Amino acid sequence: MKSWIAVASSEHVARGVAGSYMQVCHGKCGPLKRIQPGDWVVYYSPTTQMGGKDKLQSFTAIGIARAGAPYLFDMGGGFIPYRRDVDWLPAQPAAILPLLEQLDFSRGIRNWGAPFRFGLFAISQHDIQTIAEAMAASSITFHLSQDTQISLF
Protein backbone atom coordinates (compact mmCIF):
# COMPACT_ATOMS: atom_id res chain seq x y z
CA MET A 1 0.00 0.00 0.00
CA LYS A 2 1.44 3.36 -1.06
CA SER A 3 0.47 6.90 -0.17
CA TRP A 4 0.09 9.80 -2.58
CA ILE A 5 -0.42 13.54 -2.63
CA ALA A 6 -2.52 14.84 -5.52
CA VAL A 7 -2.88 18.53 -6.32
CA ALA A 8 -6.07 20.41 -7.24
CA SER A 9 -7.99 23.51 -6.19
CA SER A 10 -10.31 22.95 -3.24
CA GLU A 11 -13.27 23.67 -5.52
CA HIS A 12 -12.29 20.76 -7.78
CA VAL A 13 -11.51 18.53 -4.81
CA ALA A 14 -15.00 19.16 -3.39
CA ARG A 15 -16.56 17.96 -6.67
CA GLY A 16 -14.51 14.77 -6.51
CA VAL A 17 -15.36 14.13 -2.87
CA ALA A 18 -19.08 14.61 -3.61
CA GLY A 19 -18.84 12.14 -6.50
CA SER A 20 -16.40 9.67 -4.82
CA TYR A 21 -13.72 10.07 -7.48
CA MET A 22 -10.42 11.82 -8.18
CA GLN A 23 -8.81 13.33 -11.25
CA VAL A 24 -5.24 14.55 -11.61
CA CYS A 25 -3.03 16.38 -14.08
CA HIS A 26 -5.88 17.79 -16.17
CA GLY A 27 -7.49 14.38 -16.60
CA LYS A 28 -4.46 12.33 -17.69
CA CYS A 29 -4.62 8.56 -17.25
CA GLY A 30 -0.92 7.81 -16.67
CA PRO A 31 -0.64 9.27 -13.17
CA LEU A 32 -3.86 7.55 -12.06
CA LYS A 33 -2.45 4.17 -13.17
CA ARG A 34 0.28 4.55 -10.51
CA ILE A 35 -2.39 4.49 -7.79
CA GLN A 36 -3.52 1.01 -6.80
CA PRO A 37 -6.61 -0.16 -4.89
CA GLY A 38 -5.99 0.36 -1.19
CA ASP A 39 -3.51 3.19 -1.67
CA TRP A 40 -3.95 6.33 0.42
CA VAL A 41 -4.67 9.56 -1.45
CA VAL A 42 -4.57 13.04 0.05
CA TYR A 43 -5.35 16.19 -1.89
CA TYR A 44 -3.32 19.34 -1.44
CA SER A 45 -5.09 22.51 -2.60
CA PRO A 46 -2.83 25.49 -3.23
CA THR A 47 -5.88 27.67 -3.98
CA THR A 48 -9.65 27.67 -3.65
CA GLN A 49 -10.31 28.01 -7.39
CA MET A 50 -8.19 26.76 -10.29
CA GLY A 51 -5.90 29.60 -11.31
CA GLY A 52 -6.93 31.62 -8.26
CA LYS A 53 -4.60 34.02 -6.51
CA ASP A 54 -5.55 33.09 -2.94
CA LYS A 55 -3.08 30.95 -0.99
CA LEU A 56 -5.15 28.23 0.61
CA GLN A 57 -2.13 25.89 0.95
CA SER A 58 -4.09 23.13 2.72
CA PHE A 59 -4.74 19.43 2.61
CA THR A 60 -8.42 19.24 1.69
CA ALA A 61 -9.39 15.56 1.29
CA ILE A 62 -8.05 12.16 2.30
CA GLY A 63 -9.19 8.70 1.29
CA ILE A 64 -8.47 5.24 -0.10
CA ALA A 65 -8.46 4.24 -3.78
CA ARG A 66 -11.18 1.76 -4.64
CA ALA A 67 -10.78 -1.37 -6.74
CA GLY A 68 -10.94 -0.82 -10.48
CA ALA A 69 -8.91 0.92 -13.14
CA PRO A 70 -9.03 4.58 -14.17
CA TYR A 71 -11.93 5.27 -16.51
CA LEU A 72 -13.04 8.01 -18.90
CA PHE A 73 -15.87 10.36 -17.96
CA ASP A 74 -17.53 12.88 -20.28
CA MET A 75 -17.81 16.17 -18.39
CA GLY A 76 -19.26 17.95 -21.42
CA GLY A 77 -17.82 20.64 -23.64
CA GLY A 78 -15.38 18.16 -25.15
CA PHE A 79 -13.58 17.50 -21.85
CA ILE A 80 -13.31 13.75 -21.22
CA PRO A 81 -10.85 13.18 -18.35
CA TYR A 82 -9.80 9.97 -16.65
CA ARG A 83 -11.02 9.34 -13.11
CA ARG A 84 -10.37 6.84 -10.34
CA ASP A 85 -12.93 5.98 -7.66
CA VAL A 86 -12.01 6.84 -4.07
CA ASP A 87 -13.64 6.31 -0.68
CA TRP A 88 -13.12 9.67 1.02
CA LEU A 89 -12.80 9.84 4.80
CA PRO A 90 -14.66 12.35 6.95
CA ALA A 91 -11.94 14.94 7.63
CA GLN A 92 -11.22 18.64 8.13
CA PRO A 93 -8.87 20.73 5.97
CA ALA A 94 -5.39 21.20 7.44
CA ALA A 95 -2.92 23.94 6.57
CA ILE A 96 0.43 22.66 5.32
CA LEU A 97 2.66 25.39 6.79
CA PRO A 98 2.52 24.12 10.41
CA LEU A 99 3.36 20.59 9.16
CA LEU A 100 6.36 21.35 6.94
CA GLU A 101 9.01 20.46 9.54
CA GLN A 102 7.15 17.25 10.48
CA LEU A 103 6.78 15.81 6.97
CA ASP A 104 9.56 13.69 5.44
CA PHE A 105 9.17 15.22 1.97
CA SER A 106 9.49 18.83 3.23
CA ARG A 107 11.53 18.77 6.47
CA GLY A 108 14.48 21.13 6.13
CA ILE A 109 13.72 21.88 2.48
CA ARG A 110 13.36 25.53 1.58
CA ASN A 111 11.63 24.89 -1.77
CA TRP A 112 9.06 22.46 -0.28
CA GLY A 113 6.52 23.20 -3.03
CA ALA A 114 8.58 21.76 -5.90
CA PRO A 115 7.09 18.22 -5.82
CA PHE A 116 3.57 19.63 -6.12
CA ARG A 117 4.31 20.80 -9.67
CA PHE A 118 4.07 17.17 -10.83
CA GLY A 119 0.39 16.99 -9.76
CA LEU A 120 0.86 13.60 -8.03
CA PHE A 121 3.73 12.23 -5.97
CA ALA A 122 4.35 9.40 -3.51
CA ILE A 123 4.89 10.09 0.19
CA SER A 124 5.96 8.04 3.20
CA GLN A 125 3.73 6.20 5.65
CA HIS A 126 4.87 8.68 8.31
CA ASP A 127 3.71 11.60 6.17
CA ILE A 128 0.25 10.18 5.45
CA GLN A 129 -0.25 9.46 9.16
CA THR A 130 0.86 12.97 10.10
CA ILE A 131 -1.48 14.51 7.54
CA ALA A 132 -4.39 12.25 8.55
CA GLU A 133 -3.95 13.28 12.19
CA ALA A 134 -3.80 16.97 11.25
CA MET A 135 -7.02 16.52 9.24
CA ALA A 136 -8.71 14.68 12.14
CA ALA A 137 -9.57 11.93 9.66
CA SER A 138 -12.06 9.41 11.05
CA SER A 139 -11.41 5.71 11.38
CA ILE A 140 -13.20 3.65 8.77
CA THR A 141 -13.13 0.19 7.22
CA PHE A 142 -12.93 -0.09 3.44
CA HIS A 143 -14.01 -3.08 1.41
CA LEU A 144 -11.58 -3.23 -1.50
CA SER A 145 -13.12 -6.38 -2.90
CA GLN A 146 -15.38 -9.19 -1.72
CA ASP A 147 -12.42 -10.86 0.01
CA THR A 148 -10.28 -7.89 1.05
CA GLN A 149 -10.91 -5.16 3.59
CA ILE A 150 -8.65 -2.79 5.48
CA SER A 151 -9.18 -0.70 8.58
CA LEU A 152 -7.48 2.62 9.00
CA PHE A 153 -6.15 3.97 12.29
N, C-alpha and C positions, 0 to 999 in steps of 0.2 A: 504494500500500500504506500503510495507516494502522496505528497502534499504539494499544492500549487497555489500561486497567486496569479489571478487574472486581473486585467485592468479594464475598467469602463466607468463612465460617469454614473453617479448614483441614480439618475433618472433611468438610464438603461438597465442598471442592475435591478431596480424595483420592478421593471417589466418582466425580467427573467425570473425573479423570485415569485411573482404573481402567477407566472405560467409554468413554474417548475423546470426551467431550462437555463442554459447559459450559451452565450455566443462570445467569441473572441476574435481579435484581429480583423475587424470588419467582415466577419462571416466566413473566414477561411476554415477549411476542413483540417489541414495539416496539424495545426496546434491542438485541435480537439482530439485527434487520434492519439496523442501522447497521454491523454488522461484515460485511465482505466476504471472499470466499475470498482467502487470501494475507495477510490482515491478521494482525499480531502480537496476541496476547492474553497478558496477565500477570495472575495473580490476586494480590490483596492480601488477607490474612487478618488482621483485627483481633484475632480470638480463635480458640481451638481449636474450641469448640463454638458453634453459633448461640445467641445470648443469653448466652453465658458471660461471666464477670467477669475472666478472665485477659486479659492484654495481650500477645498474641503479636506483633502489629504487624510482620508479615513478608510478603514476597513468597513465595508457596508453589507456584506453577506457572507455566510459560511455554510458549507454543506458537503454532501457526499455524492459522487457521481453514481448514477444508476446504471444498471446493466443495459447493454445495447450500444450500438455504434452511433457516431454522429450522423445526422440526417438533414436533408434540405427542407427548408420551410419558406413558402412564398409569402413575403410580408407586403406584397403589392408594390406598384410603381417600378417593377423590374428588379427589385432587390430580393434575391433568393439566397439567404445565408445558410450556413451549416449551424446546427444546434446540437447540444448534448443535454439529456435529461439529468436533473439534479434534485435530490431531496435536500431542501434548505432547512437549516436549524432555526428555531426561534432565537434571535440574538439582537443585540443593540450595536449601533455603529461605534467604532473606537478609533480615535485619532492615532495616527502613526507616530507623530513626533515624540510623545512620552515613551514609546516602545523602542525607539531606534537603538539605544545602547543595550537592550535586552535581546534583540533579534540577531541570530547568527549572520544573516545576509547583510546586515547594516552596521553591526557593532564596530565602532572605530573607523568607519568609512565616511569620508566627507561627502562624496558624491553618491549618497545612498539611493538616489532616484534612478540611476542608470539602468538597472535591470528591468524597471517598469516599462522602458521603451520597447521591449520585445512583446509586450501584451500578455505574455504568459511565461512564468518561470517556476522551476521547482524550488521548494524550500525544505528545511529540515523538520523532523518531528518536533524538536524543541520549539521551533518558530510557530508551527501550527498550534501547538498547545498554548503558547504564550498569547497568541492572537485570540484563540478561542476563549481563554480566560478573560482577556480584556473586553471581549464582546459579550461576556456573560452568556455564552452559548449554552443552551439547555441540553441535558442528556437525552439521548433518543436511541432507539434500536432501528436499524435499517435492514430491510429484507432485499438483498442483492439478487437473489434468485430463490427458487423454491427450496433449495437445500442450503443456502448460505445466508447467514445474517451476522451483523456486527453490532456491538454496542459501543457507544462513545462515552468517554469519561467514566 
